[in-house]
Amino acid sequence: MAGIINSVIDLSHHQETVDFEQIAASGIVGVIHKAMQGVTFKDSKYAERKQPALDAGLLWGAYHFGDASDPVAQADAFLDVVKPDEKTLIVLDFELNTTKATGPAGQSMTLDGARVFVNRINQKVNRFPGLYGGIFLKKKLGSQLDPVLANCWLWIAQYTETAAPTIPKNWSRWTMWQYTDGKAGSKPHTVSGVGACDRDRFNGDLAALKKLWGVAADESNGTDDGAADSASNGG
């Protein structure tokens, strides 16, 4: 598809074994890794994987799975774990919470909670995070326009064979599209160095992806043209 590259994956501790050198060699450009869930849960693989990914020449990002706990406390805990610099992509994962935890940790984040969370992130680091969501986000937003959440770039989850995802009215375009969870959705489902995993298309070229990530085009390893060719091949 013209203007779209298949060059990002997202990971968590559920992917037990990863080889970032192989991942980079397969054409993947960026990795977004789970860092936190709620106020207290830290992904056990986040800290140890960051530097190896950067050493392999990959762009690094972090996402926070929101629950019904205090959203300010969640945002502060996320930033404390991630300590993002300008080249760390940050995202709020807004989806149905199916964990078996009791109390707020076992409940889903509300739209009000998401608004407070992203505003707190912006207050602390002077930029809004991306917002990840799928069916749950679409149902909660419906056709309403939300000026706070509209400040976030949209990362939509939809595992279909369609040429483009269906997005909430609140956004005019999607920025990233998680098109597979490694099982459902269109192929490819796998990446060398990790196997089946969440894969994400970016709505733009490599230069635009780097701009979103806060990385200048000339800071990447190799030439942009070569990396773009590799990325567009889908790994």
Secondary structure, 3 states (H helix, E strand, C coil): CCCCEEEEEEECCCCCCCCHHHHHHCCCCEEEEEEEECCCEECCCHHHHHHHHHHCCCEEEEEEECECCCHHHHHHHHHHHHCCCCCEEEEEECCCCCCCCCHHHHCECCHHHHHHHHHHHHHHHCCCCEEEECHHHHHHHCCCCCCCHHHCCEEEECCCCCCCCCCCCCCCCCCEEEEECCCCCCCCCEECCCEECEEEEECCCHHHHHHHHCCCHHHCCCCHHHHHHHHHCCC
